[in-house]
């Protein structure tokens, strides 16, 4: 696909009010490489990663984020908007995983853009701003620069999931745009217009630097990526060179600005200025392939960012300087696998991709077998690396006996060290085009919240609990988006819950749903048409409510966005008053990454966080709680939901860890009991919630659009189970 428009690119990088003569870390522009997906041909990708909060990471950290963003984008086969959303989601998950497993926590914002023909798409995650000047008009993104909430946003790495903001514009030759941090919004519109209307891109950045004077903004630190759309092969007076990417990774180039700047220019306000696209020469292609392979291999053993952070940690300013530092075996093992992968790939001429992958897996296994068995951490790291590589091989060729055998060996060792119990699972129900986010078990009735279609279903379980009674699946008309009840229209549902007390409702023992407008719906389980609704007050104080729970007639709403747990007190069969804050005074907990809440019979409030941790409170005060007895001292590193089992026979907590495809069982004090995984881990690829029948010792798990059942204890009879061979059962969406 021919390029309808090329791009001239420049950078402005200020640190404490001083212009820096190197490109800002995390700034990158790249055209579709040779091996890009066909739908990405002829496109140009722009990226600016912005460090925020706390100590910044090493520059290579942000550079690698930008490189991974470009790599991910050009691999995508979906629409531009879907590809940009996937890039941000992928990097956020990577950074969030790093933050949950590393002592060094990093967060970042990202501005992305994609030029496809005459269409310019811009996306942002976290804090950032963009300006487009086209046809003599200024277009702002977000649309209102005076809206601090729109300019900001949850940073990447803070939450397990993030939703980017996007915009689309039609551009032509001569269109200019800026991507930068929110300080860009402090420049008045007339001055932005003045800067962007200059004769060439160099002058644009010089004028922008003048507008960002130290007198106005203090000792400002900011980064701006500037671009001008140009017709292909258009002559330019700018001192530019042809290039395909502005990436300045140390692994690919020592410095980028050499040769890109005009030595006669005044101080380097214009950090770089290039014409895109062009082709790589042979040396550049070799460096690119090696860099890409290094990125792929590192990702296969836990993520490039994690490895970089362990290898290049931030120095502790309070610690005395050291003459040398060692790298632990847990880091050396995946790095050794990376080196082996690159070496094998570059030297394995004449072999198929699968053959090369098999060699990688065998080499990784040899490395893992050579680890001292007394080193539990090193052994886990090594065999997890084997599992990652074998999984890649299985995608190339399923059911290969050699790879299946190696996978069984690796899993057996990891399961033993982690005390994981494998179970056959039974698919008891699938829901059409659904994404089940919550399960609620009450007697023989199992309720499921489909967050994709905003619908609640009920099914009735058979006597043995391992199947449903045919024909019992029933949607609840009053608990769906767009449903009408008592002259109210239902909006998006936040969560569902159960209350056995009548206070606050017209009757007890009802299933309850709460929507984002504050509409509270309750239905009797035996007569699902017998439903009532009321509007609760105080919803203007809500920011991002996520979960509800009930205790002694009170309703609690977990709102991580407001950093609060709202408490609604019943009166006269309703909730007539605004909520009160559960957490008051000084020393309030940070709930921004909370994902679920539950309350036990004693009134202890348990809050689960996305990093897998749990905190316990009573009357708003912290109560002692900590994980104990976890194998290899590795408690859950991520979590989506949990189930609080208050049955006096076997009290405990079941935690959903989708990343590890595991359900953990712990005591109410945090002591490890067991970890459960299916024989076929693909069945837990979209694990989202769990419910438990303590009487029959059955665990119900939501994954994708399916509900699965597994026996908590071995040796109990089971109905027909799903096949344990690699694959995915019909009806469970990937």
Protein Blocks (a to p, Z undefined) as FASTA:
>chain_A
ZZfbdcdddddddeehiacfbdcehiacddddfklcfklgoiacddddddeehidddfkl
mmmmmmmmmmmmmmpcbdfklmmmmmmmmmmmmmmmmmmmcfbdcdddddddddehjacc
dddehjddddddeehiacdddfblklmklmnccdehjambdcdddddddddehiacdddd
fklmmpcfklmmmmmmpmblmlmmmmmmmmmgfklnopadddddddddddehiacfbdcd
ddfbfcfcfklombfkgopacfkbccffblbdcdddddddfklmmmmmmmmmmmmmmmmn
npjklmmmmmmccddfkbccdfbdcddfklmmmmmmmmmmmmmmmmmghiafklmmmmmm
mmmmmmmmmpcfklmmlmmmmmmmmmmmmmmmmmmoghilklmmmmmmmmmmmmmmnopa
cdddddfbdcehiacfbdcdehjbccdddfklopaddddddfkopaccehiaccdfklcg
hiaeehiacdddfbdcddfbfghpabehiaddddfkopacdddfklmmlccddddehklm
pmbdcbdcdeehiacdddfknopacddddeehiafbccddfbgcehiacfklgcbdcddf
kopacdddfkopacddeehiacddddehiahhiacfbdfbdcddfbfklgcdddddfkno
pacdddfkopafbdcddfblmlmmmgcbdcddfknopacddehjbccdddfbghiacddd
ddfbecddehiaZZ
